[in-house]
């Protein structure tokens, strides 16, 4: 049975939901849960709870929605201190006045929170240009299960004072503590944004992608989207569309557009649709939303990270196995970062359930390091989100034990059953 | 007579790799900090297996292990303060693999920072972190301290450019980590851990494409404060050049006497600016930055003519500490970081502190990052001056903390600042770090007495009883 409340995970709903109003109360709630042997899941906007396995035990949901303030922001510093529960849209709004931004590039920014995005280790398409979120994170406060609130880093942009603990919590999925506060470097917003979309036929793909590597102006993001028609419009008869985003001054954008069109023209692509400013941002956001968008109740979405040059090999390997198993697929290949996102689905939920075992075993064998990013909860419950544990598993286990000795934080959710 | 420990190292690795003669060991007893130590033995391994072997022997003989790059560290991080085995990575200095299309390289830790960028420039890529010591310091050492450099302003520090590591743990086992791995960010923990979590034996680094255009400018100011005001205003206007560096008069004159790079030696302060990116943006960037500089009192503004002049200016800037060494009996360089708008105020405070202690002070710093390096000149034969330098240094650190800053922006904590760490972090903060150390090095055999104040252990005990 699948329980559906906002805080349900897999087939479990929590006995109670806590919404602490400040950091000390949050720390107290964590400590009380650990002491009583309760299992806790920390919630931001609930947009990326699909990452990882459903917890094996689950008694208390802790929502950070009341911790939603900007704590410290002087635009002249190009830094900002945020409570973890603030939404990405809220951050964008605070930064917009001073024409600054943080490239979160995460799905559903009206719901997604800073803490949740960090805990999920979210890595968006513009990170090749602006850096990963963990590289912009300059300080943090985290509540631990012993009730302590611990700081790391600070509000300065260069800091080698003690271990870089903030990075430990990025991508830890709330299994070590609850991120309460995050300090970031902010970036000046480029004056202009332009996104070009062009159809990309299979026969010219390799030539086109090689040509993109030699553009004098590097794109802020470059993706190939195949399928996901509900989010990214179809062009001509081609399933695959090339999306290239440029950000910078007017002069740079204009030159980049000319050079892109010339390069694409040489590869036989005559047609390029251009979207400027908010329209460009909307296309990018829609594409990012697609990363976690399920197809009714019948899909599972895999994510693979790796070298940019192997992204096709990895994406096509998953798609090929899906086809062999009679599943349909949509995919996004990020040619700058090397991320491959593949959504697979049968003709119905039951059909997907029937073919998923074989499909999952096949794709895991073909693409090491593949993880499950999203999908129908019942389907995800059939497969492990993480695949084969990494060679560092012993170290990961030791870290978990030191920070959460009673396994009260989302037990079983993380890599290797942590 | 050789100790059991020394004999076992010689037996396992030979005299070419293992060094036990006092004259040899003396070379491994110090770094660029004032403290000296005595190594029980040293090895200069050729590969990771020799590192692992030596670590296992050290563990069995209960000797601590201290990793060493080029010994350019300024905080005593490489000094064997409690004896033990020093591992010099000088011979593990190769570029193992270069992958231009995926923008990454795999290097051994002893590779000299600048040699990497020099070797790969012809492929149109470079390795961004560029500490002033880059002509001699090693990438392994840079990873140990999470080193910075002038170009961090735009490109970020070492940790932003490390994609994966191979390391030997305290038990002598070999591990590999990568950012692309699932699980906690072990790579990120090791970077900047100053050899206290593992011995880094291979590094996968991120490379960047060389910019299409690069420009370097020099502006003269009446004093450090007005130059700092200009820097705060440039950043405040939302402009992030690739570098924004300030040198005061004392430093500029020392640098010019040695390098003749063309800095205005009569100026109260010099601002060095580098912009990089598409050619189309260069003129606009210059107009805006020069305009802000003039508004804040720039007396002159000059562009370097060509690549040779740019290189000469940078060589002089990066050689600043060395140039001071030529004119001063001794100097002590401090490293701290403040929020960028606090820069003018902190520079004024530094001047006041130096005046109070009657110490000549030079300032050469990464202004755009708020990362200051007051350099105090003294004579170590004069005990009163030595004490004055220590007191003035502590006062500067406390001032930075009071302004919302921290006690090290890029040099690290090492041996020097381990007691100062508790001015920045609470017992609970330090206990969290101790939990990480427990995972990697429960016996405290890796670079002991570095980073952490001795009290941190008590904090750790408290934390674990509370849990």
Interface residues (C-beta under 8 A of the other chain):
Chain A: X34 X74 X75 X76 X77 X78 X79 X98 X99 X100 X131 X132 X134 X135 X142 X144 X145 X146 X147 X148 X149 X150 X151 X152 X154 X155 X156 X157 X158 X159 X160 X161 X162 X163 X164 X165 X167 X168 X170 X171 X172 X176 X187 X188 X189 X213 X216 X217 X218 X248 X249 X251 X252 X255 X305 X306 X307 X308 X309 X338 X369 X371 X386 X387 X390 X391 X392 X393 X395 X396 X398 X399 X400 X402 X403 X405 X414 X415 X416
Chain B: X99 X101 X102 X103 X104 X145 X146 X148 X152 X156 X157 X159 X160 X175 X176 X177 X179 X180 X181 X182 X183 X184 X185 X186 X188 X189 X191 X192 X193 X197 X209 X212 X232 X235 X236 X238 X239 X240 X278 X280 X281 X284 X337 X338 X339 X340 X341 X366 X369 X370 X371 X404 X405 X406 X407 X408 X409 X410 X411 X412 X413 X421 X424 X425 X426 X428 X429 X430 X431 X432 X433 X435 X436 X438 X439 X440 X451 X463 X466 X467
